[in-house]
Amino acid sequence: MDLQERIARRRSARQGRQVVVDRDQLSPAVHRPEPVGRGPVLEQLLDALEPIFEGELPPPVAVVGPPGSGTSAVVTALFDALNVQFSGSNRAIATTTRGGDTGPATWFVAVDGRQVESPFAFYRAVLAALSNDHVPESGVGTDELLDRLSDRLARVDHHAIVAIDHHDEPETLGTDRVRELLAPVEDSVATVAVGQHEPDDHRGPTVTVPAYRDHELVDVVTERASTGLAAGALDHDAVRGLATWADGNAHDALAALFGAAVLASGDDTERIEHRHLERARNDVPDDGVHVGRPLALSVTRQRVLLALIELGVSDLPIRDIAASIADRSSLTAGTVKRFLYELADRGIVERVPVPTGDTGSGRQPSTVEPRFPTIAFRSLSQTGTQSP
């Protein structure tokens, strides 16, 4: 963002007395083009991908780090930069314009594993990155998409580096499955596995992304706040406190910042106050999951989660929660109950025993609690306020 744009944002904000200038700049679900404080990690990843500079494929690469360390942001930013850098180059591995095959080409494709739960969705995501041609969402089979991918990579000097992000989360395509899907074009493709752990039987370089140190996280939050909030909306002591509280987890820090900004906007105040930060921090669960995971769910499941949040903190057993949500929706109680158990298995909600005075040997009922930042989820969900 250039200086003139920064000034224009601040001027606009002060005229409207808004707290939030640009919500996307605050969102924990949005990556910045250049991750703050990750220069050494980017260099290590470039080292691992070094063969591409000679027009060759690198070995399989793993990028691993704890939650909130920025593994996704690092890979996404580097792949975007590589595509931009090579697109207009005359060098041997230059990425051509996607509409033509005028010379050697290497594409860098980052696939979000949360969004591709089937082979069809995977092939479609890869093809969309390799070509400007429209890739149909339906009406064609998986085999046809594979044929199109094979045609795109048929030339000996056409390569693709495919990163599969969140490969080790529940319900995503694991690296073994991705390798199977790419087997027909394996001579033209290299993979980068991005997650908290290396894939099983990984053989290749591993780039480790450490948790943020406090001063690095201060820089991350400051950068987001300076572009997303009005001038003076958040003081530096609050930023330091937020960074210390988040303990190296950028997602949690940004989720709390985003939540506090939402609360301050709802109160129509000109500053984010301590009460907003306190409530927003309490809304971010300890050892919770990234808000991107519930946001990647189907519309119906997101609406079930929104209804669960509307019920508030409760000791209601799951069957009663399901009945209550069903009463305000077109779903049956049985369907809602199945969704809640499914989401608990995925780790998006947590089953918690309900205290009872019954000392019998019967099965103790349980309730469910969200394991994600609910304020951020409610604000970022695109499902609206309709019933499930």
Stockholm file with secondary structure:
# STOCKHOLM 1.0

chainA/1-388         MDLQERIARRRSARQGRQVVVDRDQLSPAVHRPEPVGRGPVLEQLLDALEPIFEGELPPPVAVVGPPGSGTSAVVTALFDALNVQFSGSNRAIATTTRGGDTGPATWFVAVDGRQVESPFAFYRAVLAALSNDHVPESGVGTDELLDRLSDRLARVDHHAIVAIDHHDEPETLGTDRVRELLAPVEDSVATVAVGQHEPDDHRGPTVTVPAYRDHELVDVVTERASTGLAAGALDHDAVRGLATWADGNAHDALAALFGAAVLASGDDTERIEHRHLERARNDVPDDGVHVGRPLALSVTRQRVLLALIELGVSDLPIRDIAASIADRSSLTAGTVKRFLYELADRGIVERVPVPTGDTGSGRQPSTVEPRFPTIAFRSLSQTGTQSP
#=GR chainA/1-388 SS CCHHHHHHHHHHHHHHTCSBSCHHHHCTTCCCSSCTTCHHHHHHHHHHTGGGGGTCCCCCEEEECCTTSCHHHHHHHHHHHHHHHHHTCCSTTCCCCTTCCCSCEEEEEEEEGGGCCSHHHHHHHHHHHHCSSCCCSSSSCHHHHHHHHHHHTCSTTEEEEEEEETTTSTTSCCHHHHHHHHGGGGGGEEEEEEESSCCTTCCSCEEECCCCCHHHHHHHHHHHHHHHBCTTSSCHHHHHHHHHHHTTCHHHHHHHHHHHHHHHHHTTCSSCCHHHHHHHHHTSCTTCCCTHHHHTSCHHHHHHHHHHHHHCSCCCCHHHHHHHHHHTSSSCHHHHHHHHHHHHHHTSEEEEECCCSCCSSSCCCEEEEECSCHHHHHHHCSSTTCCC
#=GC SS_cons         CCHHHHHHHHHHHHHHTCSBSCHHHHCTTCCCSSCTTCHHHHHHHHHHTGGGGGTCCCCCEEEECCTTSCHHHHHHHHHHHHHHHHHTCCSTTCCCCTTCCCSCEEEEEEEEGGGCCSHHHHHHHHHHHHCSSCCCSSSSCHHHHHHHHHHHTCSTTEEEEEEEETTTSTTSCCHHHHHHHHGGGGGGEEEEEEESSCCTTCCSCEEECCCCCHHHHHHHHHHHHHHHBCTTSSCHHHHHHHHHHHTTCHHHHHHHHHHHHHHHHHTTCSSCCHHHHHHHHHTSCTTCCCTHHHHTSCHHHHHHHHHHHHHCSCCCCHHHHHHHHHHTSSSCHHHHHHHHHHHHHHTSEEEEECCCSCCSSSCCCEEEEECSCHHHHHHHCSSTTCCC
//
